[in-house]
């Protein structure tokens, strides 16, 4: 009684601690998919990794939502766009909105930034003109501007840029800054982009709220202007749609599973008390797992919570094994002793598995391991200390579930063969598992994990084809020992990809070196301007202007990236730690881009979906290692407990369950990804529980009770997890399918490997 009181107080304290951590905002739940990748426990010391660059780029893209308005009347379209801009800007979470033409107001700021360095900044056209010995064209252009009514000449210009090279350079920059952000006409309809920048915290509920409010605004705009069409794209829309679909599926499945488990326990005990006991055990596991995470981690990923809670589903097995034990002559308090050995071995095996998982370099797996270990320990303690306090409700002999189970066991008993033959089968299963793991290919493509909304995909394609917005997030990474080395490499790469741009393989590119040429390029430009433009034409221009013209100073300060942050803050997205990136748009052939970059030691093409998929492949690799470690430890424990022969048979049940899951999933087209591999941890843990509980049966009555408990556990687990296979979300469905195959295989193998070979003692304990 004292132990029950102390443990009850502990659960209350754990629950209070978790609530305090969350409500006081001391622990945050991160639902951002991007935060799931690249968060290793061990940090690399040799600079930023590709996955970090991808995360930075995609996070910035995730802060952008694009709307494209289409109408036949330009004036009406512009008017509607202004109205939508006003309404969307008032939504909480909107940072700013850009409409076409709004970059023009930045001309004065750009002139102030670039003016002092004008002699070293040339547009590509002006540079080619000077290199080709056609400087006279630039001189004549200057004279035309001199006599133009809207001349650019000012006192500052005469001093910094008398040949007016800067306007051409700024024009080329404007084309890069405003690429895609222009009004376009196609098939007698006018398309106008409205680009929204979001605040950085738009995720989860905040993102759903923002999306719902913008959808209502769009619906109202359509009602007021029937001829108006509005297309939208952005990570926030796809994320909200997929989260909504997954939420609906999981809620429906959870409701069915809960009702099914309640009916299952009701048809077994004909009393609500066992159901309440099972809920207490599962709830204690959830509380302890959440408390452990909030104690050790400042930020918890939602995926860790979901997987952790799934692993805690093992705890209902603990409750069921206790509940089926009759009170007998010893009374309720001694019921735990009957199942203690099997329960303790099952707990130990599960903890070893999750500890192995925690040794991976992935923070996500560490969080899952901490949650699961704490939860299972809590469930074990609850079964030991609290369940004996519940009034005993024994299984009714005439209960439908009990009748079905007895008939099923009777039929299965005819499948039992000799121990020697089963040992051979066990060896075959164990040998087949690593071979199957090697032969079954991993499929970690993140594009196959979700189910994108068809309407959103269609609208995204329309936006990309019409204005070139929202396209491929591919980029070229530029490394180097210092800023100037990276800028020089970037300039060389930009030249190398020009043929691909001419052929349409790359639709557009933007690099930091476009806005800040390397000092080597600026110096070369100054020399080119001095030798090819100032020396031959400065005297004539000085006569025309009636003022002396001084040639640029080669040793004057040069423009560097640290001087542009305030004027062009968007260029920070072209840097990732100690690397620069060239953002590409509309890449149709990544292989061709990669081939062009082969001569460059410090430049490489990066496709974010492929990089993220490779990261998940690494996670799957570590999950396999942890899975293999726990199976080997389970084999050792089983051999020490039961001897080598029976130990191999016992061990073959969870190993064979994983084999069933792999083969069954592959046959039904389930991609074996990191997530489905993680689901196999649940299969191993539950499969180990099944076979260990059955192996610990000491007499006929206990064996029968244990077999019934395992059968009840199978049904409850299939209801809780197998129903996930019906989800419309591919990732959720894949996990459910793998678990369903694995659990059925675990249940059958646990019975078959531990059943006595002698038909006269089939209902007794395993030999």
C-alpha positions in Angstrom: 0.0 0.0 0.0 2.9 2.3 0.8 4.4 1.6 -2.6 1.1 2.5 -4.3 0.9 5.8 -2.4 4.4 6.8 -3.3 4.0 5.9 -6.9 0.7 7.7 -7.1 2.4 10.8 -5.7 5.2 10.4 -8.3 2.7 10.3 -11.2 1.0 13.5 -9.9 4.3 15.3 -9.7 5.3 14.1 -13.1 2.0 15.3 -14.6 2.3 18.6 -12.8 5.9 19.1 -14.0 4.9 18.4 -17.6 2.0 20.8 -17.5 4.2 23.5 -16.0 6.9 23.0 -18.6 4.5 23.4 -21.5 2.2 26.2 -20.0 5.2 28.2 -18.9 6.7 27.9 -22.4 9.8 26.4 -20.9 9.5 23.5 -23.4 8.4 24.1 -27.0 6.8 21.5 -29.4 8.3 21.9 -32.8 6.0 20.7 -35.6 8.2 22.1 -38.4 9.2 19.3 -40.8 12.5 21.0 -41.6 13.6 21.0 -37.9 13.4 17.2 -38.1 16.4 17.0 -40.5 20.1 17.6 -39.9 19.8 17.9 -36.1 22.6 15.5 -35.1 23.9 15.4 -31.5 27.5 15.6 -32.7 28.2 18.8 -34.6 30.5 18.8 -37.6 33.6 20.9 -37.2 34.5 21.3 -40.9 31.8 23.9 -41.7 28.2 23.8 -42.6 26.8 20.6 -44.2 24.7 20.3 -47.3 21.7 19.5 -45.2 22.1 22.6 -43.1 22.3 24.7 -46.3 19.1 23.0 -47.5 17.4 23.7 -44.2 18.3 27.3 -44.3 17.1 27.7 -47.9 13.8 25.8 -47.4 13.1 27.6 -44.1 13.4 30.9 -46.0 11.2 29.6 -48.8 8.7 28.4 -46.2 8.2 32.0 -45.1 6.9 32.9 -48.6 3.4 32.4 -49.9 2.6 33.3 -53.5 -0.8 34.3 -54.9 -1.3 34.9 -58.6 -4.4 36.8 -59.6 -5.7 36.4 -63.2 -8.4 38.6 -64.9 -9.2 39.9 -68.3 -9.2 43.5 -67.3 -5.9 45.0 -66.1 -7.3 47.9 -64.2 -9.8 45.8 -62.3 -7.0 43.2 -61.6 -4.7 45.9 -60.1 -7.6 47.2 -58.0 -8.5 43.7 -56.6 -4.8 43.1 -55.9 -4.6 46.2 -53.8 -7.7 45.2 -51.9 -6.3 41.7 -51.2 -3.0 43.2 -50.1 -4.7 45.3 -47.5 -6.8 42.4 -46.2 -4.0 39.8 -46.1 -1.6 42.3 -44.5 -4.0 42.5 -41.5 -3.8 38.8 -40.8 -1.6 37.9 -37.8 1.5 36.2 -39.2 1.9 38.4 -42.3 5.1 40.3 -42.3 4.9 42.2 -45.6 3.4 41.9 -49.1 5.1 42.8 -52.5 3.2 43.7 -55.6 4.8 44.3 -59.1 6.8 47.5 -59.5 7.5 48.1 -55.8 11.2 47.5 -56.2 11.4 50.7 -58.2 11.3 52.8 -55.1 14.7 51.3 -54.0 16.6 53.1 -56.7 17.9 55.9 -54.5 19.1 53.4 -51.9 20.9 51.3 -54.5 22.6 54.3 -56.0 23.9 55.4 -52.6 25.2 51.9 -52.0 26.9 51.3 -55.3 27.8 54.8 -56.3 31.2 55.0 -54.6 32.3 51.8 -56.3 30.8 52.6 -59.8 34.1 52.2 -61.7 34.5 48.6 -60.6 30.8 47.5 -61.3 29.9 46.7 -64.8 26.8 45.0 -66.3 27.6 41.9 -68.4 26.7 43.8 -71.6 29.0 46.8 -70.8 31.9 44.5 -69.8 31.5 42.5 -73.1 31.5 45.8 -75.0 34.7 46.9 -73.4 36.4 43.5 -73.9 35.4 43.5 -77.5 37.1 46.9 -78.1 33.8 48.7 -78.7 34.2 51.3 -75.9 33.1 54.1 -78.4 29.5 52.8 -78.1 29.6 53.5 -74.4 31.1 57.0 -75.0 28.3 57.8 -77.5 25.7 56.5 -75.1 27.1 58.9 -72.5 26.8 61.9 -75.0 23.2 60.9 -75.8 22.4 60.9 -72.1 24.1 64.3 -71.6 21.7 66.0 -74.0 18.6 64.0 -72.9 15.9 66.0 -71.1 15.8 63.3 -68.4 19.6 63.1 -68.0 21.1 61.1 -65.1 23.9 63.6 -64.7 24.4 65.2 -61.3 27.3 66.6 -59.4 27.8 63.3 -57.7 27.6 61.4 -60.9 30.2 63.6 -62.6 32.6 62.7 -59.8 31.8 59.0 -59.4 30.5 57.8 -62.8 31.0 60.3 -65.6 30.5 57.6 -68.3 27.1 56.5 -66.7 28.0 52.9 -66.3 26.0 52.5 -63.1 22.4 52.8 -64.6 23.2 49.7 -66.8 24.5 47.8 -63.8 21.4 48.7 -61.7 19.1 47.7 -64.5 20.7 44.3 -64.6 20.2 44.0 -60.8 16.6 45.0 -61.0 16.0 42.2 -63.5 17.4 39.7 -61.0 15.6 41.2 -58.0 12.3 41.3 -59.7 12.4 38.1 -61.6 8.9 36.7 -61.8 7.5 39.6 -59.9 5.9 41.3 -62.9 2.5 41.4 -64.6 2.3 39.0 -67.5 -0.2 38.4 -70.2 -1.1 35.0 -71.6 -4.1 33.7 -73.6 -5.9 37.1 -73.3 -5.7 37.0 -69.5 -3.5 39.1 -67.3 -1.5 37.5 -64.4 -0.4 39.5 -61.4 1.7 38.1 -58.6 1.1 39.0 -54.9 4.1 37.7 -52.8 3.6 37.4 -49.1 6.4 37.2 -46.6 5.5 35.4 -43.4 6.8 35.8 -39.9 9.2 33.1 -38.9 6.9 31.4 -36.3 4.2 30.3 -38.7 3.8 26.6 -38.0 1.2 24.3 -36.4 -2.0 26.0 -35.3 -0.7 29.5 -36.3 -0.1 28.3 -39.9 -3.6 26.7 -40.1 -5.2 29.9 -38.8 -3.4 31.9 -41.4 -4.3 29.6 -44.2 -7.9 29.5 -43.2 -8.2 33.3 -43.1 -6.6 33.7 -46.5 -8.9 31.1 -47.9 -11.9 33.0 -46.7 -10.5 36.2 -48.3 -10.0 34.4 -51.6 -13.5 33.0 -51.5 -14.9 36.5 -50.9 -12.8 37.9 -53.8 -14.2 35.2 -56.1 -17.7 36.0 -55.1 -17.3 39.7 -55.7 -15.5 39.2 -59.1 -16.7 36.0 -60.8 -14.2 36.4 -63.7 -11.3 36.5 -61.2 -9.0 33.5 -60.8 -6.6 33.1 -57.9 -3.8 30.5 -57.8 -1.7 30.0 -54.7 1.4 28.1 -53.7 3.8 27.8 -50.8 5.0 25.4 -48.1 2.5 26.8 -45.7 -0.5 25.7 -47.9 0.9 22.2 -48.5 1.8 21.7 -44.9 -1.7 22.8 -43.7 -3.5 20.5 -46.2 -1.4 17.4 -45.4 -1.6 18.1 -41.6 -5.4 18.4 -42.0 -5.7 15.1 -43.9 -3.5 13.2 -41.5 -5.3 14.7 -38.5 -8.7 13.6 -39.8 -7.4 10.1 -40.5 -5.7 9.6 -37.2 -8.7 11.0 -35.3 -11.1 8.6 -37.1 -8.7 5.6 -36.6 -8.1 6.5 -32.9 -11.9 6.7 -32.3 -12.4 3.3 -33.9 -9.4 1.8 -32.1 -10.6 3.1 -28.7 -14.1 1.8 -29.2 -12.7 -1.5 -30.4 -10.4 -1.9 -27.4 -13.3 -0.9 -25.0 -15.6 -3.5 -26.6 -12.7 -6.1 -26.6 -12.2 -5.7 -22.8 -15.9 -5.5 -22.2 -16.6 -8.8 -24.0 -13.8 -10.4 -22.0 -14.5 -9.2 -18.5 -18.0 -7.9 -18.7 -16.9 -5.0 -16.4 -15.6 -1.5 -16.8 -13.0 -1.8 -14.1 -10.4 -3.7 -16.3 -10.8 -1.0 -18.9 -10.2 1.8 -16.4 -7.1 -0.2 -15.2 -5.7 -0.4 -18.7 -6.3 3.3 -19.2 -4.4 4.1 -16.0 -1.4 2.1 -17.1 -1.3 3.6 -20.6 -1.9 7.1 -19.2 1.0 6.7 -16.7 3.3 5.8 -19.5 2.3 8.9 -21.5 2.8 11.2 -18.5 6.2 9.8 -17.6 7.4 10.0 -21.2 6.3 13.6 -21.6 7.9 14.5 -18.3 11.2 13.0 -19.3 11.3 14.8 -22.6 10.5 18.2 -21.0 13.2 17.6 -18.4 16.0 16.8 -20.9 15.0 18.8 -24.0 14.1 22.5 -24.4 12.5 21.8 -27.8 10.6 18.5 -28.6 9.7 17.5 -32.1 6.1 16.5 -32.6 7.3 13.3 -34.5 9.1 12.2 -31.3 5.9 12.6 -29.3 3.9 10.7 -31.9 6.4 7.8 -32.1 7.0 7.8 -28.4 3.2 7.6 -27.7 3.1 4.7 -30.3 5.8 2.8 -28.5 4.0 3.3 -25.2 1.2 1.3 -26.8 3.3 -1.7 -25.6 2.2 -0.7 -22.1 -1.4 -2.0 -22.7 0.1 -5.4 -23.0 1.5 -5.1 -19.5 -2.0 -4.2 -18.2 -3.7 -7.1 -20.1 -1.3 -9.7 -18.7 -2.1 -8.6 -15.2 -5.8 -8.3 -15.7 -6.3 -11.9 -17.0 -4.5 -13.4 -13.9 -7.2 -14.7 -11.6 -7.2 -13.8 -7.9 -6.9 -17.5 -6.8 -6.1 -18.3 -3.3 -3.3 -15.8 -2.8 -5.4 -12.7 -3.3 -5.1 -9.7 -5.6 -1.7 -8.4 -4.4 0.1 -11.5 -5.4 -1.2 -11.5 -9.0 1.8 -9.4 -10.0 4.2 -12.2 -8.9 2.6 -14.6 -11.4 3.7 -12.4 -14.4 6.7 -10.7 -12.9 9.4 -12.7 -14.7 7.8 -12.4 -18.1 7.0 -8.7 -17.6 10.5 -7.9 -16.3 12.2 -9.7 -19.2 10.0 -7.9 -21.7 10.7 -4.5 -20.1 14.4 -5.2 -20.1 14.4 -6.2 -23.8 12.5 -3.1 -24.8 14.8 -0.8 -22.7 17.9 -2.3 -24.3 16.4 -1.7 -27.7 15.7 2.0 -27.0 19.0 2.6 -25.4 20.6 1.2 -28.6 18.4 3.7 -30.5 19.7 6.5 -28.3 23.3 5.8 -29.3 22.7 7.0 -32.9 23.9 10.5 -33.8 20.3 11.7 -34.4 18.6 13.9 -31.9 15.2 12.7 -33.0 16.0 9.1 -32.2 17.3 10.1 -28.8 14.1 11.9 -28.0 12.0 8.8 -29.0 14.3 6.6 -26.9 14.0 8.8 -23.8 10.2 9.0 -24.2 9.8 5.3 -24.6 12.1 4.2 -21.8 10.5 6.5 -19.3 7.0 5.5 -20.4 7.6 1.8 -20.2 9.2 2.0 -16.8 6.2 4.0 -15.6 3.8 1.5 -17.0 5.6 -1.3 -15.3 5.5 0.5 -12.0 1.8 1.2 -12.4 1.0 -2.5 -13.0 3.0 -3.4 -10.0 1.8 -0.8 -7.5 -1.6 0.5 -8.7 -3.4 -2.3 -10.6 -3.5 -4.6 -7.5 -5.7 -1.9 -5.9 -8.4 -2.4 -8.5 -11.2 -5.0 -7.6 -10.6 -8.3 -9.4 -12.7 -9.0 -12.4 -11.9 -12.4 -13.8 -12.3 -13.5 -17.4 -15.7 -15.1 -18.0 -15.5 -18.7 -19.4 -18.4 -18.0 -21.6 -17.0 -14.7 -22.9 -17.1 -14.5 -26.7 -13.4 -13.6 -26.9 -12.4 -16.5 -24.6 -14.5 -18.9 -26.7 -12.9 -17.7 -29.9 -9.4 -17.9 -28.4 -9.9 -21.5 -27.2 -11.1 -22.7 -30.6 -8.3 -20.9 -32.3 -5.7 -22.4 -30.0 -7.2 -25.8 -30.5 -6.9 -25.5 -34.3 -3.3 -24.1 -34.1 -2.2 -26.9 -31.9 -2.3 -29.3 -34.9 0.4 -27.1 -36.6 2.9 -27.7 -33.8 5.8 -29.9 -34.9 8.8 -31.3 -33.0 11.2 -29.0 -31.1 14.1 -30.0 -33.4 12.1 -29.1 -36.6 11.1 -25.8 -35.1 14.7 -25.1 -34.1 15.7 -25.6 -37.8 12.9 -23.2 -38.8 14.1 -20.7 -36.2 17.6 -20.9 -37.6 16.2 -20.3 -41.1 14.2 -17.2 -40.0 17.2 -15.7 -38.2 19.5 -16.3 -41.2 16.9 -14.9 -43.6 16.5 -11.6 -41.7 19.9 -9.9 -42.5 19.7 -11.3 -46.1 16.3 -9.8 -46.5 17.4 -6.4 -45.0 20.2 -6.4 -47.5 18.0 -7.3 -50.5 15.0 -5.1 -49.7 16.0 -1.6 -51.1 15.4 1.4 -48.9 13.1 4.0 -50.3 13.7 7.3 -48.5 12.3 9.7 -51.1 10.5 12.4 -49.0 8.2 13.1 -51.9 6.6 9.8 -51.4 5.9 10.3 -47.7 2.9 12.7 -48.1 -0.1 13.1 -50.2 -0.1 16.5 -51.8 -3.4 18.2 -52.6 -4.0 17.8 -56.3 -5.5 21.3 -56.6 -2.5 22.8 -54.9 -0.2 20.9 -57.2 -2.1 22.1 -60.3 -2.0 25.7 -59.1 1.7 25.5 -58.3 2.4 24.3 -61.8 0.3 27.1 -63.3 2.2 29.7 -61.3 5.6 28.2 -62.3 4.7 28.0 -66.0 3.1 31.5 -66.1 5.5 33.6 -64.0 8.4 31.2 -63.2 7.7 31.5 -59.5 7.5 28.7 -56.9 9.7 26.4 -59.0 12.6 24.1 -58.2 14.5 24.9 -54.9 17.7 23.5 -56.4 20.9 25.5 -55.9 24.7 25.4 -56.4 26.8 25.4 -53.3 30.0 27.4 -53.4 32.7 26.7 -50.8 36.0 28.4 -50.1 38.4 29.5 -47.5 37.2 33.1 -47.5 34.6 35.4 -49.0 36.6 36.5 -52.0 37.6 33.0 -53.0 33.9 32.0 -53.0 32.9 35.1 -55.0 35.5 34.3 -57.6 34.3 30.7 -57.9 30.7 31.9 -58.1 31.6 34.2 -61.0 33.3 31.3 -62.9 30.4 29.0 -62.3 27.9 31.7 -63.5 29.9 31.8 -66.8 29.9 28.0 -67.0 26.1 27.6 -66.7 25.3 30.3 -69.3 24.9 27.6 -72.1 22.5 25.7 -69.9 20.4 28.8 -69.4 20.5 29.5 -73.1 19.2 25.9 -73.7 16.4 26.3 -71.2 17.8 23.7 -68.8 18.1 26.4 -66.2 15.4 29.1 -66.3 17.1 31.5 -64.0 19.9 32.0 -61.5 20.8 34.5 -58.8 24.1 34.6 -56.9 25.7 36.9 -54.4 28.4 37.6 -56.9 25.8 39.2 -59.2 25.4 41.9 -56.6 28.9 42.0 -55.1 31.6 41.1 -57.6 34.8 39.8 -56.2 37.6 42.3 -55.6 39.5 40.6 -58.4 36.6 41.2 -60.7 36.2 44.8 -59.5 39.9 45.5 -60.0 39.8 43.9 -63.5 36.8 46.1 -64.3 38.6 49.2 -63.1 41.6 48.4 -65.2 39.3 47.7 -68.2 37.5 51.0 -67.7 40.7 53.0 -67.3 42.5 51.5 -70.3 39.6 51.1 -72.7 37.3 53.9 -71.8 38.9 56.7 -69.8 42.2 57.0 -71.6 40.8 57.2 -75.1 37.5 59.1 -74.4 37.9 61.0 -71.1 39.5 64.1 -72.7 36.6 64.4 -75.2 34.0 63.9 -72.5 35.7 66.5 -70.3 35.4 69.0 -73.2 31.7 68.2 -73.7 31.0 68.5 -69.9 33.3 71.5 -69.4 34.7 69.9 -66.3 37.9 67.8 -65.6 37.5 64.0 -65.4 39.7 62.0 -63.2 40.4 58.3 -63.9 39.4 55.8 -61.2 42.0 54.9 -58.5 42.9 51.3 -58.6 43.7 51.3 -54.9 40.4 52.9 -53.8 38.1 50.8 -51.5 36.2 47.9 -53.0 32.6 46.8 -52.4 32.4 43.8 -50.1 29.3 41.7 -49.0 29.4 43.1 -45.4 28.4 46.5 -46.8 25.1 45.5 -48.4 23.1 44.0 -45.6 20.9 47.0 -44.8 20.1 47.9 -48.4 19.6 44.4 -49.7 18.7 42.1 -46.8 17.2 39.5 -49.1 20.7 38.6 -50.2 21.4 36.9 -46.8 19.5 33.9 -48.3 22.4 33.6 -50.7 24.8 32.7 -47.9 24.7 29.6 -45.7 27.3 29.8 -42.9 30.7 29.7 -44.6 29.3 28.9 -48.0 27.6 30.9 -50.7 24.8 29.5 -52.9 23.6 30.2 -56.4 19.8 29.8 -56.4 18.5 28.2 -59.5 15.0 28.4 -61.0 13.3 26.0 -63.3 16.0 23.3 -63.4 14.8 20.6 -65.8 18.0 18.4 -65.8 20.0 18.3 -62.6 22.4 15.8 -64.1 23.4 18.3 -66.8 24.0 21.0 -64.1 26.1 18.6 -62.0 28.2 17.7 -65.1 29.0 21.3 -65.9 30.3 21.7 -62.3 32.7 18.8 -62.3 35.8 20.9 -63.1 35.0 23.1 -60.0 36.5 21.6 -56.9 34.5 23.9 -54.6 31.1 24.0 -56.3 28.4 21.3 -56.5 24.8 21.0 -57.5 22.4 20.3 -54.6 18.8 19.2 -55.1 17.1 19.6 -51.7 14.6 16.7 -52.0 17.6 14.4 -52.8 19.6 15.8 -49.9 16.8 15.4 -47.4 16.1 11.9 -48.7 19.8 11.0 -48.2 19.6 12.4 -44.6 16.6 10.1 -43.9 18.5 7.2 -45.5 21.3 7.8 -42.9 18.6 7.8 -40.1 17.3 4.5 -41.5 20.9 3.1 -41.4 21.2 4.0 -37.7 17.8 2.6 -37.0 18.8 -0.7 -38.6 22.0 -0.8 -36.5 20.0 -0.2 -33.3 17.5 -2.8 -34.3 20.2 -5.3 -35.0 21.8 -4.5 -31.6 18.6 -5.1 -29.7 18.0 -8.4 -31.5 21.5 -9.7 -30.7 21.1 -8.7 -27.0 17.7 -10.4 -27.0 19.3 -13.6 -28.4 22.0 -13.4 -25.6 19.3 -12.9 -22.9 17.1 -15.7 -24.3 20.0 -18.1 -24.4 21.1 -17.3 -20.9 17.5 -17.7 -19.6 16.4 -20.8 -21.5 19.5 -22.4 -22.9 20.8 -22.1 -26.5 18.3 -24.4 -28.3 15.1 -22.9 -26.7 16.8 -19.4 -26.7 17.1 -19.6 -30.4 13.5 -20.5 -30.8 12.4 -17.7 -28.4 14.6 -15.2 -30.2 13.3 -16.2 -33.6 9.8 -14.8 -32.8 10.7 -11.1 -32.8 13.3 -11.6 -35.5 10.8 -13.5 -37.6 8.2 -10.8 -36.9 10.5 -8.2 -38.5 11.1 -10.5 -41.4 7.3 -10.8 -41.8 7.0 -7.0 -41.7 9.7 -6.5 -44.3 8.4 -9.1 -46.7 4.7 -8.2 -46.2 5.4 -4.5 -46.7 7.5 -5.1 -49.8 4.9 -7.4 -51.4 2.2 -4.7 -50.8 4.4 -2.0 -52.2 5.3 -0.3 -48.9 8.5 1.7 -49.2 11.0 0.7 -46.5 11.9 4.1 -45.2 13.2 5.5 -41.9 9.7 5.7 -40.6 8.7 2.1 -41.4 12.0 1.0 -39.9 11.1 2.8 -36.7 7.8 1.0 -36.8 9.7 -2.3 -36.6 11.0 -1.3 -33.2 7.4 -1.6 -32.0 7.1 -5.0 -33.8 10.3 -6.2 -32.0 9.2 -4.9 -28.6 5.7 -6.4 -28.8 7.0 -9.6 -30.4 9.5 -10.0 -27.6 6.8 -9.5 -25.0 4.6 -12.1 -26.6 7.2 -14.8 -26.7 8.7 -14.0 -23.3 5.3 -14.1 -21.6 4.5 -17.4 -23.2 7.9 -18.9 -22.3 7.5 -18.0 -18.6 4.3 -20.0 -18.2 4.9 -22.3 -15.2 1.7 -24.4 -15.2 -1.3 -25.1 -17.3 -3.5 -22.4 -15.9 -0.9 -19.7 -16.2 -0.1 -20.8 -19.8 -3.8 -20.5 -20.7 -4.1 -17.1 -19.1 -0.9 -15.9 -20.8 -2.1 -17.2 -24.2 -5.4 -15.3 -23.8 -3.6 -12.1 -22.7 -1.3 -12.3 -25.8 -4.4 -12.8 -28.0 -6.1 -9.8 -26.4 -2.9 -7.8 -26.9 -2.7 -8.8 -30.6 -6.3 -7.6 -31.2 -5.8 -4.3 -29.2 -2.5 -3.6 -31.0 -3.9 -4.3 -34.5 -6.8 -2.0 -33.6 -4.5 0.7 -32.3 -1.8 0.5 -35.0 -3.0 -1.8 -37.8 -5.9 0.4 -38.7 -3.3 3.1 -39.7 -2.9 1.0 -42.9 -6.3 2.4 -44.0 -5.1 6.0 -43.8 -5.1 8.1 -47.0 -1.7 9.6 -46.0 1.0 7.3 -47.5 3.4 7.7 -44.6 0.7 6.8 -42.0 -0.6 3.9 -44.2 2.9 2.5 -44.6 3.6 2.4 -40.9 0.2 0.7 -40.2 0.8 -1.9 -42.9 4.3 -2.8 -41.6 3.0 -3.0 -38.0 0.0 -5.2 -38.9 2.1 -7.8 -40.7 4.7 -7.8 -38.0 2.3 -8.2 -35.1 0.4 -11.1 -36.7 3.7 -12.8 -37.5 5.0 -12.1 -33.9 1.8 -13.6 -32.4 1.9 -16.8 -34.5 5.6 -17.4 -34.0 5.4 -16.7 -30.3 2.7 -19.4 -29.9 4.3 -21.9 -32.4 7.9 -21.6 -31.0 6.9 -22.0 -27.4 4.1 -24.6 -27.6 4.9 -28.1 -26.3 5.5 -30.7 -29.0 3.8 -33.6 -27.1 0.1 -33.5 -28.1 -0.9 -34.8 -24.7 0.6 -31.7 -23.1 -0.2 -29.1 -25.7 -2.1 -27.1 -23.2 0.6 -27.1 -20.7 3.8 -25.0 -20.5 6.4 -25.0 -23.3 9.1 -27.6 -23.1 
